[in-house]
Amino acid sequence: MDYSQFLAMKQEIAILVVFLLVFLYDTFMPKASQKALPAFAAVLTLIATVAGFCSHALFTDGHVVAFAGMYETTPVIAAIKGILNIGVVIVLVQSIKWANGELMIMRRGEFYELLLVTLFGMYLMISARHFLLFIIGLESASLPLAAMVALDKNRYESHEAAVKYMLTAVFSSAVFMMGLSFVYGLTGSLYFENIYFALTGQMNVLLVVAIAFVMAGVGFKLSLVPFHLWTADVYQGAPTSVTSYLSVISKGAAAFAFLVIMAQVFGSLYSQVWEWMLYALIILTITVGNLFAIRQRNMKRFLAFSSISQAGYIMLGVIAFNAMGTAALMYYILVYIFSNLAAFGVIGAIENATGKVGMDDYRGLHKTNPRLSFCMMLAMFSLAGIPPFAGFFSKFFIFTGAINQGSVAIYVLVLIALINTIISLYYYLLVVKAMFISDDECVIPNFKSACSERLGLWVTVAGIIGLGIVSYFYSSLLTLTSDSLMNMYFIG
């Protein structure tokens, strides 16, 4: 075996180095120094993120295949991992106060170690070109998350959420691997490329069932309807820092993995099979997520159904099935990271200070905490797609990428998505109304949030405003995806 192949895994190695350093710090440093562990983990992850971007900017031979074709990295894949890393750094910064609280003193290190393991698994999912490696990444990303959800062991809701997440993860993995067994029976291979060419021209009932099972297995991770029932309970029961990680990083990695599987494994069957399956999933996901979000009064459950709806919009980048759709999906995830983490940053700051997470508790918030109200307002405007904030452009580009596919059905699908955008505008503005228009007495008193919480919010606000003003980000992603070998199996 040529061990030099491991050098192709620069970003994976960087995360493993960060994990080892965090583990050694947590294990051997004296108690007096343990409070610096969250900041230490955040700084190391930031360094790994910058190093990942720089390594692919300096070296032009970005397309590397290793381990007999099981692992692949390209500039697009490196950019995807970098986008996820940006979200991880923000989550780590926002979690510093919570991690240093009394309830987390004994479990502080476990949170960061489990988080880094899940991130490593997500990297493998994105770079895998063989289903064996993909499943290893999938389980590495899923199982530690159950432990993260259960970190707050003094709350019954946290235990319940962990059990629900574990059962859902196990069931979805079983469904996914059942579909893979059918695919292997039809093609005799687990390599993405071999399956792609073996399935070209095939059409039978077993193949349709196999694709449906594979889509269902990944759909659980993405919270696509009807595989979404675990989402609200898990988001509500998990610690807020874990919920923000689940809603953004885990969902983003699953979306990228879904894109790779559908394009590079089942791309030859796009119009015959999975295009119509995905149409139904997108319409159900956007509509059900929006309708149920209107009824929520708990902010974490509210954002859970919001994230379900956002997953439907993200899938429009997959249904576009072209380089523009891929770029739009990447840009959407990047904007979603800043927007959703801004909302969770405010929720986390208020929960850490007062323990309140109800929407009714936010009435009149601008009177006592105007800066937090302003940050939440920007987050809601961006998630709703109101110009000139970044969320408007992310929706615009993902709709444009989908319409560029050109079929009549896609025009109908985008029209339904646009109608749902109006519905989402209503419930996002409910939060803004509670904070700025309600005449009720303010429930949440004035308080000063921690420096780390303010830093996280400043970064997210800068992202929401900056990504909406500067067009360079999307245009560079579009150039990257147009030139990348990642799209070698796209039709047209």
C-alpha positions as CSV (number, residue, x, y, z in Angstrom):
1,M,0.0,0.0,0.0
2,D,1.3,3.5,-0.9
3,Y,0.9,5.5,2.3
4,S,1.5,8.7,0.4
5,Q,-2.1,8.5,-0.7
6,F,-3.1,9.8,2.7
7,L,-1.6,13.1,1.7
8,A,-4.6,13.6,-0.6
9,M,-6.7,13.9,2.6
10,K,-5.3,17.2,3.6
11,Q,-8.5,18.5,5.2
12,E,-9.4,15.3,6.9
13,I,-5.9,15.1,8.4
14,A,-6.2,18.7,9.5
15,I,-9.4,17.9,11.4
16,L,-7.8,14.8,12.9
17,V,-4.9,16.9,14.1
18,V,-7.3,19.3,15.7
19,F,-9.2,16.4,17.3
20,L,-6.0,15.0,18.8
21,L,-4.8,18.4,20.1
22,V,-8.2,19.0,21.7
23,F,-8.2,15.5,23.2
24,L,-4.7,15.9,24.7
25,Y,-5.5,19.4,26.0
26,D,-8.7,18.0,27.7
27,T,-6.8,15.0,29.1
28,F,-3.6,16.5,30.4
29,M,-4.0,20.2,31.1
30,P,-4.7,21.2,34.7
31,K,-8.2,22.2,35.8
32,A,-7.2,25.9,36.0
33,S,-6.6,25.8,32.2
34,Q,-9.7,23.9,31.2
35,K,-11.8,27.0,30.7
36,A,-9.6,27.9,27.7
37,L,-10.5,24.6,25.9
38,P,-13.5,26.0,23.9
39,A,-11.5,28.9,22.6
40,F,-8.5,26.6,21.9
41,A,-10.8,24.3,19.8
42,A,-12.3,27.3,18.0
43,V,-8.9,28.8,17.1
44,L,-7.5,25.4,15.9
45,T,-10.5,24.8,13.7
46,L,-10.2,28.3,12.3
47,I,-6.5,27.6,11.5
48,A,-7.5,24.3,9.8
49,T,-10.2,26.1,7.8
50,V,-7.8,28.8,6.5
51,A,-5.1,26.1,5.8
52,G,-7.7,24.1,3.8
53,F,-8.6,27.1,1.6
54,C,-4.9,28.1,1.1
55,S,-3.7,24.6,0.2
56,H,-6.2,24.4,-2.7
57,A,-5.5,28.0,-3.7
58,L,-1.8,27.4,-3.9
59,F,-1.8,24.0,-5.7
60,T,-3.4,23.8,-9.1
61,D,-3.6,20.0,-9.2
62,G,-6.7,20.0,-7.0
63,H,-8.3,16.9,-8.5
64,V,-6.8,13.8,-6.7
65,V,-8.1,10.2,-6.6
66,A,-6.8,7.9,-3.9
67,F,-7.3,4.4,-2.5
68,A,-8.2,2.7,-5.7
69,G,-10.8,5.3,-6.6
70,M,-12.7,5.1,-3.3
71,Y,-11.7,8.7,-2.3
72,E,-11.7,11.8,-4.5
73,T,-11.1,15.5,-3.8
74,T,-11.5,18.4,-6.2
75,P,-11.6,22.2,-5.8
76,V,-15.3,22.0,-5.5
77,I,-15.2,19.4,-2.8
78,A,-12.5,21.4,-1.0
79,A,-14.7,24.4,-1.2
80,I,-17.7,22.5,0.2
81,K,-15.6,21.3,3.2
82,G,-14.4,24.9,3.7
83,I,-18.0,26.1,3.8
84,L,-18.9,23.5,6.4
85,N,-15.8,24.6,8.4
86,I,-16.9,28.2,8.4
87,G,-20.2,27.1,10.1
88,V,-18.3,24.9,12.6
89,V,-16.1,27.8,13.7
90,I,-19.1,30.0,14.3
91,V,-20.8,27.2,16.3
92,L,-17.7,26.7,18.4
93,V,-17.4,30.4,19.1
94,Q,-21.1,30.7,20.1
95,S,-20.9,27.7,22.3
96,I,-18.0,29.0,24.5
97,K,-20.2,30.4,27.3
98,W,-22.5,27.3,27.4
99,A,-19.5,24.9,27.4
100,N,-17.9,26.8,30.3
101,G,-21.2,26.7,32.3
102,E,-21.6,24.7,35.5
103,L,-23.6,21.9,33.8
104,M,-20.9,21.3,31.2
105,I,-17.8,21.4,33.4
106,M,-17.3,17.6,33.4
107,R,-18.4,17.1,29.7
108,R,-16.8,20.1,28.1
109,G,-14.2,18.1,26.2
110,E,-16.6,15.5,25.0
111,F,-18.7,18.0,23.2
112,Y,-15.7,19.3,21.1
113,E,-14.3,15.8,20.5
114,L,-17.6,14.4,19.4
115,L,-18.2,17.4,17.1
116,L,-14.9,17.0,15.4
117,V,-15.5,13.3,14.8
118,T,-18.8,14.0,13.2
119,L,-17.2,16.6,11.0
120,F,-14.6,14.1,9.9
121,G,-17.4,11.6,9.0
122,M,-19.1,14.3,6.9
123,Y,-15.8,14.9,5.0
124,L,-15.7,11.2,4.1
125,M,-19.3,11.3,3.0
126,I,-18.6,14.2,0.6
127,S,-15.3,12.7,-0.8
128,A,-16.4,9.1,-1.0
129,R,-16.6,7.5,-4.4
130,H,-17.4,4.0,-3.1
131,F,-20.4,3.2,-0.9
132,L,-18.3,1.4,1.7
133,L,-16.4,4.5,2.5
134,F,-19.6,6.5,2.3
135,I,-21.3,4.3,5.0
136,I,-18.2,4.7,7.2
137,G,-18.5,8.4,6.9
138,L,-22.3,8.3,7.4
139,E,-22.0,6.4,10.7
140,S,-19.1,8.4,11.9
141,A,-21.2,11.5,11.4
142,S,-24.4,10.1,12.8
143,L,-23.6,8.1,15.9
144,P,-21.6,10.7,17.9
145,L,-24.5,13.2,17.2
146,A,-26.7,11.1,19.4
147,A,-24.3,11.5,22.3
148,M,-24.1,15.2,21.6
149,V,-27.9,15.5,21.8
150,A,-27.8,13.7,25.2
151,L,-25.1,15.9,26.7
152,D,-27.5,17.8,29.0
153,K,-28.2,14.7,31.0
154,N,-30.1,16.6,33.7
155,R,-33.0,17.2,31.3
156,Y,-35.5,14.5,30.4
157,E,-36.1,16.2,27.0
158,S,-32.4,15.7,26.1
159,H,-32.6,12.0,26.9
160,E,-35.8,11.6,24.8
161,A,-34.3,13.6,21.9
162,A,-31.2,11.3,22.0
163,V,-33.3,8.1,21.9
164,K,-35.4,9.5,19.0
165,Y,-32.3,10.5,17.1
166,M,-30.6,7.2,17.6
167,L,-33.6,5.2,16.6
168,T,-34.1,7.3,13.5
169,A,-30.4,7.1,12.5
170,V,-30.4,3.3,12.9
171,F,-33.6,3.0,10.9
172,S,-32.5,5.3,8.1
173,S,-29.2,3.6,7.8
174,A,-31.0,0.2,7.5
175,V,-33.2,1.6,4.8
176,F,-30.2,3.1,3.0
177,M,-28.2,-0.1,3.0
178,M,-31.2,-2.1,1.9
179,G,-31.3,0.1,-1.2
180,L,-27.6,-0.4,-1.6
181,S,-28.0,-4.2,-1.5
182,F,-30.4,-3.9,-4.4
183,V,-28.0,-1.6,-6.3
184,Y,-25.2,-4.0,-5.8
185,G,-27.3,-6.9,-6.9
186,L,-28.1,-5.1,-10.2
187,T,-24.6,-3.8,-10.9
188,G,-22.1,-6.0,-9.0
189,S,-20.2,-3.0,-7.8
190,L,-20.2,-0.3,-5.1
191,Y,-18.0,2.2,-7.0
192,F,-20.0,5.2,-8.0
193,E,-18.6,5.3,-11.5
194,N,-19.2,1.6,-12.2
195,I,-22.8,1.8,-10.9
196,Y,-23.4,4.9,-13.1
197,F,-22.4,3.1,-16.3
198,A,-23.9,-0.2,-15.4
199,L,-27.3,1.4,-14.8
200,T,-27.3,3.3,-18.1
201,G,-30.2,2.0,-20.1
202,Q,-31.6,-0.2,-17.4
203,M,-35.2,0.2,-16.1
204,N,-37.0,-2.2,-13.8
205,V,-39.1,-2.2,-10.7
206,L,-36.2,-3.3,-8.4
207,L,-34.1,-0.3,-9.6
208,V,-36.9,2.1,-8.8
209,V,-37.3,0.6,-5.3
210,A,-33.5,0.8,-4.8
211,I,-33.3,4.5,-5.7
212,A,-36.4,5.2,-3.5
213,F,-34.7,3.5,-0.5
214,V,-31.4,5.3,-1.1
215,M,-33.3,8.7,-1.3
216,A,-35.2,7.8,1.9
217,G,-32.1,6.9,3.8
218,V,-30.4,10.3,3.0
219,G,-33.8,12.1,3.3
220,F,-33.8,11.2,7.0
221,K,-30.5,13.1,7.5
222,L,-31.9,16.1,5.5
223,S,-35.3,16.0,7.3
224,L,-37.2,15.8,4.0
225,V,-40.9,15.1,4.4
226,P,-42.1,12.4,5.2
227,F,-38.8,11.5,6.9
228,H,-38.9,14.6,9.2
229,L,-40.8,13.5,12.2
230,W,-37.8,13.3,14.5
231,T,-36.6,16.9,13.8
232,A,-38.7,19.1,16.0
233,D,-38.4,16.9,19.1
234,V,-34.6,16.5,18.7
235,Y,-34.1,20.2,18.0
236,Q,-36.1,21.1,21.1
237,G,-34.5,18.5,23.5
238,A,-30.9,19.0,22.5
239,P,-28.7,21.8,23.9
240,T,-29.0,24.9,21.7
241,S,-25.3,24.7,20.5
242,V,-25.9,21.1,19.4
243,T,-29.2,22.1,17.7
244,S,-27.5,24.8,15.7
245,Y,-24.8,22.3,14.6
246,L,-27.5,19.8,13.6
247,S,-29.6,22.3,11.7
248,V,-26.7,23.8,9.7
249,I,-23.6,21.6,9.4
250,S,-25.2,18.2,9.5
251,K,-27.9,19.3,7.0
252,G,-25.4,21.0,4.7
253,A,-23.1,17.9,4.6
254,A,-26.1,15.7,3.9
255,A,-27.3,18.0,1.0
256,F,-23.8,17.8,-0.6
257,A,-23.7,14.1,-0.2
258,F,-27.2,13.8,-1.7
259,L,-26.1,15.8,-4.7
260,V,-23.0,13.6,-5.3
261,I,-25.0,10.3,-5.0
262,M,-27.8,11.4,-7.3
263,A,-25.5,12.9,-9.9
264,Q,-22.6,10.5,-9.9
265,V,-24.4,7.2,-9.1
266,F,-27.9,7.6,-10.6
267,G,-27.4,10.5,-13.0
268,S,-28.1,8.4,-16.1
269,L,-31.6,7.7,-14.7
270,Y,-32.4,11.3,-13.9
271,S,-35.4,11.9,-16.1
272,Q,-36.8,8.4,-15.9
273,V,-36.8,7.8,-12.2
274,W,-35.5,10.2,-9.5
275,E,-36.4,13.5,-11.0
276,W,-40.1,12.9,-10.3
277,M,-39.5,11.4,-6.9
278,L,-37.6,14.5,-5.9
279,Y,-40.3,16.8,-7.3
280,A,-42.8,15.2,-4.8
281,L,-40.3,15.4,-1.9
282,I,-39.5,19.1,-2.6
283,I,-43.2,20.1,-2.7
284,L,-44.1,18.2,0.4
285,T,-41.0,19.4,2.3
286,I,-41.4,23.1,1.6
287,T,-45.2,23.1,2.1
288,V,-45.4,20.9,5.3
289,G,-42.4,22.7,6.9
290,N,-44.0,26.1,6.3
291,L,-47.5,25.1,7.5
292,F,-46.2,23.5,10.7
293,A,-43.8,26.4,11.4
294,I,-46.8,28.8,11.7
295,R,-48.2,26.8,14.7
296,Q,-44.9,26.8,16.7
297,R,-44.5,28.9,19.9
298,N,-41.1,27.4,21.0
299,M,-38.3,29.1,19.1
300,K,-36.3,25.9,18.7
301,R,-39.2,24.0,17.3
302,F,-40.0,27.0,15.1
303,L,-36.6,26.9,13.6
304,A,-36.8,23.1,13.3
305,F,-39.8,23.4,10.9
306,S,-38.1,26.3,9.2
307,S,-35.0,24.2,8.5
308,I,-37.3,21.4,7.1
309,S,-38.7,24.0,4.7
310,Q,-35.2,25.3,3.9
311,A,-34.1,21.7,3.0
312,G,-36.8,21.7,0.3
313,Y,-35.3,24.9,-1.2
314,I,-31.8,23.4,-1.0
315,M,-33.0,20.4,-3.0
316,L,-33.9,22.7,-5.9
317,G,-30.1,22.8,-6.5
318,V,-30.1,19.0,-6.9
319,I,-33.1,19.0,-9.2
320,A,-31.4,21.6,-11.4
321,F,-28.8,18.9,-12.3
322,N,-26.3,21.2,-13.8
323,A,-23.2,23.3,-12.8
324,M,-25.4,26.4,-12.0
325,G,-27.6,24.3,-9.7
326,T,-24.5,23.0,-7.9
327,A,-23.1,26.6,-7.4
328,A,-26.5,27.8,-6.2
329,L,-26.7,24.9,-3.7
330,M,-23.3,25.7,-2.3
331,Y,-24.1,29.4,-2.1
332,Y,-27.5,28.6,-0.5
333,I,-25.7,26.5,2.2
334,L,-23.2,29.3,2.9
335,V,-26.0,31.9,3.3
336,Y,-28.1,29.5,5.4
337,I,-25.1,29.0,7.7
338,F,-24.9,32.7,8.5
339,S,-28.7,33.2,8.7
340,N,-29.6,30.2,10.8
341,L,-26.6,30.6,13.1
342,A,-27.5,34.2,13.7
343,A,-31.0,33.1,14.9
344,F,-29.6,30.4,17.0
345,G,-26.9,32.7,18.4
346,V,-29.7,35.0,19.7
347,I,-31.7,32.1,21.1
348,G,-28.6,30.7,22.8
349,A,-27.6,34.0,24.3
350,I,-31.1,34.6,25.7
351,E,-31.4,31.0,26.9
352,N,-28.0,31.1,28.7
353,A,-29.0,34.3,30.5
354,T,-32.7,33.7,31.3
355,G,-33.6,30.1,30.3
356,K,-36.4,31.3,28.1
357,V,-37.0,29.9,24.6
358,G,-40.7,30.7,23.9
359,M,-41.7,33.1,21.1
360,D,-44.1,34.9,23.5
361,D,-41.1,35.7,25.7
362,Y,-39.6,37.8,22.9
363,R,-42.4,40.3,23.0
364,G,-41.0,43.8,23.3
365,L,-37.4,42.5,23.2
366,H,-36.2,45.6,21.4
367,K,-36.9,47.7,24.4
368,T,-34.5,45.8,26.7
369,N,-32.1,44.2,24.2
370,P,-32.1,46.2,21.0
371,R,-28.9,44.7,19.5
372,L,-30.1,41.1,19.9
373,S,-33.5,42.1,18.4
374,F,-31.7,43.7,15.4
375,C,-29.6,40.5,14.9
376,M,-32.7,38.3,15.1
377,M,-34.6,40.6,12.7
378,L,-31.7,40.3,10.1
379,A,-31.7,36.5,10.5
380,M,-35.5,36.3,9.9
381,F,-35.3,38.7,6.9
382,S,-32.5,36.6,5.4
383,L,-34.3,33.3,6.0
384,A,-37.5,34.7,4.5
385,G,-35.6,36.0,1.4
386,I,-36.2,39.7,1.8
387,P,-33.8,41.9,-0.2
388,P,-31.2,43.2,0.1
389,F,-30.1,40.5,2.5
390,A,-28.2,37.4,1.5
391,G,-31.2,35.1,1.8
392,F,-32.9,36.9,-1.1
393,F,-30.0,36.2,-3.5
394,S,-29.6,32.6,-2.3
395,K,-33.2,31.9,-3.2
396,F,-32.9,33.9,-6.5
397,F,-29.9,31.9,-7.6
398,I,-31.3,28.5,-6.6
399,F,-34.5,29.3,-8.5
400,T,-32.5,30.5,-11.5
401,G,-30.4,27.3,-11.5
402,A,-33.6,25.2,-11.3
403,I,-35.4,27.1,-14.1
404,N,-32.2,26.8,-16.3
405,Q,-33.0,23.1,-16.5
406,G,-35.8,24.1,-18.9
407,S,-38.7,21.7,-18.4
408,V,-42.3,22.7,-17.9
409,A,-42.5,20.7,-14.7
410,I,-39.6,22.7,-13.2
411,Y,-41.5,25.9,-13.8
412,V,-44.5,24.6,-11.9
413,L,-42.2,23.4,-9.1
414,V,-40.5,26.8,-8.8
415,L,-43.9,28.5,-8.9
416,I,-45.0,26.4,-5.9
417,A,-41.8,27.2,-4.1
418,L,-42.4,30.9,-4.7
419,I,-45.9,30.7,-3.3
420,N,-44.4,28.9,-0.2
421,T,-41.9,31.8,0.1
422,I,-44.9,34.1,0.7
423,I,-46.2,31.7,3.5
424,S,-42.7,31.7,5.1
425,L,-42.6,35.4,5.0
426,Y,-45.7,35.5,7.3
427,Y,-44.2,33.3,10.0
428,Y,-40.8,34.8,10.0
429,L,-42.4,38.2,10.4
430,L,-44.3,36.8,13.5
431,V,-41.0,36.8,15.4
432,V,-40.2,40.4,14.2
433,K,-43.7,41.5,15.2
434,A,-43.3,40.0,18.6
435,M,-40.0,41.8,19.2
436,F,-40.8,45.3,17.7
437,I,-44.5,45.8,17.4
438,S,-46.0,44.0,20.4
439,D,-47.2,46.4,23.2
440,D,-46.9,43.7,25.9
441,E,-44.5,44.1,28.8
442,C,-41.1,42.7,28.0
443,V,-40.5,39.4,29.7
444,I,-36.8,39.2,29.1
445,P,-34.8,41.8,31.1
446,N,-31.8,43.7,29.9
447,F,-28.6,41.6,30.1
448,K,-25.1,41.7,28.7
449,S,-24.2,38.7,26.6
450,A,-20.8,37.1,26.7
451,C,-18.0,38.4,24.4
452,S,-17.9,35.1,22.5
453,E,-21.7,35.3,21.9
454,R,-21.3,38.9,20.6
455,L,-18.4,37.9,18.4
456,G,-20.4,35.0,16.9
457,L,-23.4,37.4,16.2
458,W,-21.1,40.0,14.6
459,V,-19.7,37.4,12.2
460,T,-23.1,36.1,11.2
461,V,-24.5,39.6,10.7
462,A,-21.5,40.5,8.6
463,G,-22.1,37.4,6.5
464,I,-25.9,38.2,6.1
465,I,-25.1,41.7,4.9
466,G,-21.9,41.0,3.0
467,L,-23.1,38.0,1.0
468,G,-26.1,40.1,-0.1
469,I,-23.9,43.0,-1.3
470,V,-20.8,41.3,-2.8
471,S,-21.5,39.2,-5.9
472,Y,-18.0,37.7,-6.0
473,F,-18.9,34.7,-3.8
474,Y,-21.5,33.3,-6.1
475,S,-19.7,34.1,-9.3
476,S,-16.5,32.4,-8.0
477,L,-18.5,29.3,-7.0
478,L,-20.2,29.2,-10.4
479,T,-16.8,29.3,-12.1
480,L,-15.5,26.6,-9.8
481,T,-18.3,24.2,-10.5
482,S,-18.3,24.9,-14.2
483,D,-14.7,23.9,-14.5
484,S,-14.8,21.0,-12.0
485,L,-14.7,17.3,-12.8
486,M,-17.4,17.0,-10.2
487,N,-20.0,17.7,-12.9
488,M,-18.6,15.1,-15.4
489,Y,-21.8,13.0,-15.1
490,F,-24.2,15.9,-15.4
491,I,-26.5,15.8,-18.5
492,G,-26.5,18.8,-20.7
